[in-house]
Amino acid sequence: MVESTGHNPEAWAQAERAGHGQVAMPPPENPNGAGPAAPSDPAPQPQPPPAKSKGKKKDEKKDDDLSEEDLALKEQLELYVVRAQDSDPGVQKLALESMRQEIRSATSSMTSVPKPLKFLRSHYGTLKSYFETMPESDLKKYMADILSVLALTMSAEGERESLKYRLLGSEGDIGSWGHEYVRNLAGEIAQEFQKRQDDDMPIDALMELVQQIVSFHMKHNAEPEAVDLLMEVEDLDFLVEHVDSTNYKRTCLYLTSSSRYLPAPDDMLALDIAYTIYMKFEDLASALRIALLLDNKSMQYVKQVYTATDDLLLKKQFSYIIARHGLAMEIDDEITADDNDKEVLQEIVNNTKLSEGYLTLARDIEVMEPKSPEDIYKVHLIDGRGASSSLDSARQNLAATFVNAFVNAGFGQDKLMTALSDSSSSGASGNWLFKNKEHGKASAAASLGMILLWDTDSGLAQLDKYLHSNDSHVVAGALLGIGIVTCGVKNDCDPALAILMEYISKDDPNIRIGAILGLGIAYAGSQKEELKTYLSTVLGDSQSTLEVLIFSAIALGLVFVGSCNEEIAQSIILALMERSEAELAEPIIRLLPVALGLLYLGKQESVEATAEVSKTFDEKIRKYCDVTLMSLAYAGTGNVLKVQKLLGICSQHLEKGETHQGPAVLGIALIAMAEELGAEMAVRSLERLLQYGEQNIRRAVPLALGILCISNPKVNVMDTLSRLSHDADADVSMAAIISLGLIGAGTNNARIAGMLRNLSSYYYKEAAHLFCVRIAQGFVHLGKGLLTLSPYHSDRFLLSPMALGGLVTVLHACLDMKSTILGKYHYILYIIVLAMQPRMLLTVDEDLKPLPVPVRVGQAVDVVGQAGRPKTITGFQTHSTPVLLAAGERAELATEKYIPLSSVLEGFVILKKNPEYHDD
């Protein structure tokens, strides 16, 4: 064999360079007289008898099927294989060159196995064994490159030969061998990486290759593949240097969407990288959304986003996003030094503009006219029995109170509580109040707070007169009403705190509950320290009645939702441990574990220490507490393992008196609501539970369906609930009726409204059922169809913990309706105000005044990882803002004239003029 060192190295280098340029250079000398075979020359060269290859016999049969061109190509390639094993490096070099070129020109597009790879299949073994005998040289590397490509179709499964030869081959451009080759390599790297990690082998060579592959993918619009590879080799940080302004959005979209399916802590890491990339390209509004999702670092990241820009308009837009999310935040000197700016931003964060924006929407859609409960019941459409029930019963009136409050929520006027009160001071509002009995008056007074929702000034003024009443129920209701009015709207001078604190230590338990629950609703999520001290004293006070104790725990849970606050957890645990047997048998006790769970809402592992303690409780409540804690801690995380665990709990057949399966069913829905796929699968699992589960499971299934599709009336769920609303078991049918209201909440859905009207005549003799039907009717027409109860916002990307906390509390109360909502604790229903948000898009100009512009509203389309620039909405209609957005809808501007300051058009969006726009 001729040593390659005898040859002129210059000529080699030249040939090597030429190889990249895809032109074969004749080698310095050619001892076999045959001329160099150029790949483009179809006529086969006269050839020396080829080495007998293994597949010769078989091949002859096949040759008959090939066309002339293919035959020529096949013979030519066989010639190259022989030449590649020649003793003269020059000949070898040329043969490899030509082979390489044939393969390259064929692998550029991969629809079927390229012909050169097909014909070389039989020679793969020959070349492999020859490769082993070659001395170390550039030629050997060249051969390795070719073997690496051949291994693409020929190596055995799991051998990772393509990667093996790639690492032995020459450095350089891998992309020129085609996409499929690069993708195959990436797959092999992932396996090899795992193996090397397990065996503690060095991975540097692999990482160099990874870098090449990632930069290739990023240049060729294959961002998802680059991200996948980096996730496999646990080096996502590397992504940041490879994204550019053209592909950062698609990369981040893929990162954020895949984070929902990643196990912890990878999910947080993916989001972190996305945040870094958004910050790098100054897409600050998107960075802020991720900052709000990363709750462990939320505050410091939010600060970073604010300080990354000097643009006051952008800061205002951030403040709107934060207000919608419900994050309690102080605007400090770091964020802006100017006092006026600080005040403006704090006002937006405090949500003081919400009422005004909501009423702008209502005027635009022309629904300002107050509605009475009769307008909602539409009795004249029901034929037959039940149409004429003119009974003025206390329960009917109580139902009407709620319907009236839900329907006119936030409009500031109605026909029962606010009407005509100016003509005489004790006018109609007084009359309606006293059409309710005892604790009914509390809900009636509180309903005024709901009607004046978010409008703190006139709300506090109108509720004030009830605080001086002699009837303790009225006072209690007014206090709760004060909490409701200020729900989600913060105020620097904290009027609610000042008023409610006076009443918190009164003797009358009703008044105390009103004040305590009012505080819980008014300051949900604010984590106010003063409230911790006051309410914890009530919790620890042995004189407090059981109800006062439970409501102060719930209030603490709401105020410190998702805070993992150890002290509060301790005091709630103590309160639970000190209860007597009799007290543990009370149905309302089930809200204590819920209060404890609220502290850990969505915080996953943080709950484990508390869950351990809960195993020491009285066995009556131990399991209930355990399941509730787990289901709340993983709410909105989509954690499949926990869903399986809860399904396991539901599959047990228990003796009577066990109640912990109810929360398990709700837990499945709470965990699975995180993303669409999980939600659909959960709906199917819940159908199974209906067929095979015990009664206490069946009672919870409708509520679970209600939270899964909240404010999103899906037809299959609607039909299931409609079927269950006629169930033989009273609890199941009542839960189904309430859930019909929940899935249609704020949608004015005609089909659900029709179902509920029919149910009202079907159950005209059943007071309890009729009450549920009325509540559901109130939900469906929530805010005359302008509000939603969905805790998700920003394109279902962010979950508001306060909203979820409110919903969870109400649903757990509904697990035993007879003793809570149908008993004397019907005011628990008002806690749902925490989840009520206008489902609007309101565009404002730079002075924050409403600015009508055309927008397209349509069904949102999932475009993650799709090629090109696919449309993000389908079936759209063009409207002028302000507009309503239904579940699963998305809006985009239909004009080039303005640029929105937020990429997600929802809630308040500031538009600034587009400097490049010119009127034609």
C-alpha positions, 0 to 999 in steps of 0.5 A: 500500500502506498503511504500517502506521505509521499504525495504533494500535500498541496495537491491534497489540500487543493483536492479537499477544497475542491471537494467542497466546491463540488468539482472533482480535481484530477489527482497528481498522477493516475497509475491505472490508465483509465481516465477519471470517472466524472459523475456527470458522464453516464457511459460506464468506464471500461473497468477492471474486474470488480471485487466479488461483493456479497450481494452479486448474485442477487443484484443480477436479478435486480438489474433487469428492473433498472432503467439504463440511467440507473444501471449506469449509475449503479455500475459507476458507484460499484466502480467507485467502491472498488477504486476507493480500496485502491492502493494508490491514495490518489485514486482513492481520493478521486473515487471518494470525491466522486462518491461523495458528490453523487451522494450529495447531489441526491440527498438534497431532498429526501422523499424516498431513499436516494438512489446512490444510497440504495445502490451502495447498500450492498457495499456498506459492509465492504467499505466498513471493513476496509475503513478499519484497515486504513491508516490515519490520514485525511483520506480516512476521515473522508471515508468516515464522512461517506460511511456516516452518510451511508449509515443513515439508511443502513446501520442496524437499529441502536448502533448509532454508526452514523454518529460514530463515523461522524465523530471520526470524520472531517470537521466541517459543514454537516448541513451540506449532506441534507436535512434528513442526515442532520435530523438523524444525527440529532436523534443519535446524539440524544441517545449517545448523550444519555449513555455517556452520562450514565457511564460518566464519559466525556461529552465535549466532542458531542457538544461541538457537534450539537453546536453545529447542528443547532446553528444549522437548524436555526438557520433553516427554520427548524427551531423546534428541532434545535430546541428538542436537541438542546433539551435532550442534551440539557443545555438550553442556555446555548439557544440564546446566542443562536436566535436572531430577530427573525426566529426568536418569536417562533423559538419562544412560542415553542419553548413556552408551549412545550413547557406545559408538557415538561417535568419539573424543573425542566419546565421552569428552565424552558420558561427562563430561557424564553424570558431571556430571549424575549429580554434580549430582543426587547419584546418586553410585554411577552417577557412580562407574561413569562415573568408572571408565570415563573412565580418563584422569581416573579417579582424580581423579573417583573422589576427587570422588565420595568427597568429595561425600558424608559418608555412610559407608555410601555410601562403603562401597558405592563401595568395593565397586564399586571392589573389583569393578573391581579398581582399586588405590586408597589410602583417604587423609585426603581421603576420610575423616579417621577412622582406623577408617572408613579401615580399614573402607573400605580393607578393602573396597577390598582385597577381603578380604571376597570369599572370605567373601561367595562362601562365603556364596553357596555355602552358600546354594545348598548346593554346599559339598560338594567335587567330584572330577574323576570327578564332572565327567567322569560317565564312567558316562553315556558308553556304549561306548569310552573309558568304561573308560580307567583309564590312570593316565597323567601327562597324565590326572592333570595334566588332573585337577589342573586340573579339580579346581582349576577346579571347587573354586576358592575353596571351600577344600576338595577331594578331591585336594589338601586332603583328609585332610591333617590325619590325617598330615602327608604325607597324601593331598595329598602322594600326589596331588602325586607322581602328576604328573611333573616340571613337572606337579607345579608345576601340582599345587602351584599348584592348591592356591592356586586351591582356596583362592582369595581366602582369603589367610590359610589359603592361605599357611599351607597352601602354606608346607609346599611351599616347603621341598620339595627338588623345584624344580617343587613349589617353583615351583608353590607360589610360583605358588599364592601368587600365585593365592591373593592374586589380586585380594585386596590386603593392606597388609602384602603377604605375597605380595611378601615371600615371592616376592621371595626366590625371584625371583633363584634359579638354578633357572629353574623357581623363578624363573618360578613366583615371577615369574608369581606376582607378576604374578598377585598384583599385576595392575593394581596398578602397584607401583613395586617390581615394576617395578624388580625385574622390569625387572632380570630383563628386562634381565639377559643371563643370564636364559633365554628363558622367564624373560625372557618370563614377567617381561615378561608379569608386568610387562604384567599388573601395569602393564596399561593404564598406557602405562608408557614405561619398561617398554615400552622394556625389553620392546622392547629384550628383543625386539630383542636376541633371536637368530634361533633364539630368535625361532623359539621358539613361546613368543616370541609372548607378548612382543608380548602383554606389550607390548600389555597395557601399552596395553590399551584405550588406543587412540591411546596405542599409536601411538609404540610401534607405530612402533618395532615396525616396526623388529623382525626380520621374523619377529615384526614383523607379529605384533607390529604386529597384536597391539599394535593389537588389544590397544590397541583391545580393548573399544572397538568401533572399527569402523575397526580391525575392518575393518583386521583383517578386511583382514589376514585376507583376505590369502592368505599363504605358509607360516610367517606367524603374524600372522593368528591375533592379527588374528582374536582382535583382531576379537573383542576389539574387537567384544566392547564391545557386543552389536551389534558382537559379533553382527556379529563372529560373522557375520564369523568364520563367513565367515573359517571358510569362506574363510580359510587354516588359521592363520585357522581355528585362531584363529576358535574362540578368537575365538568363545570370547572373544566369548561368554565365560561366555555360551553362545549357541546359534548359537556353541555349534553352530558350535564343536560342528561345529569340535570334530570338524574334520579339523585337530587345532589347529582341533578343540582350539581349538574344544574349549577354546572350548566350555569358555570360552563355558560357563565357570561356567554348568554348561550341560548341553548343553555338558557333554553335548557334552564328554562325547561328545567325551571318548569320541570322542577317547579315543585322542588324548591331546592332545585328551582333555586339552583336553576335560578343561580345557573340562570344568573351565571349564564347571563353574568354581567349581561354576557360581558363577563367571564369566570375563566381564571385563564387570560392572555391566550390561556397562558396565565392563570390568575391565582385569585380567580382560581382560589375563588372558584375552588372555594365555591365548588368545594362548598357546592360538594354539599349544597344542602348544608351550604348554598341551600342552607344559610351560607348561600353568601359563599356564592359571592366568593365567585366574584374573584373570578369575574373579569370583563371578557373584552378587548378595549384599545386605548390611545396614548392618553388612555382614552378609548380609541375605536379601531377595526380588529379581526376576531376569530377562533384561535389557531395553534401555530406552534412549530408550523412552517412559514407564517401561518394565520393565527385566527380562523373564521374571523369577523371584523369589528370595531373595538371595544369587542367581546372575546369568547373562549378560545377566540383571539383578536388581531388589529385589522389596520396598519395605522397603529402598533399595539404595545402588547402582543396579546390583544386582551383587556386594555391594550395601548396603541401607538401611531405607526410612524411608517403608516401613510394614508393613501 
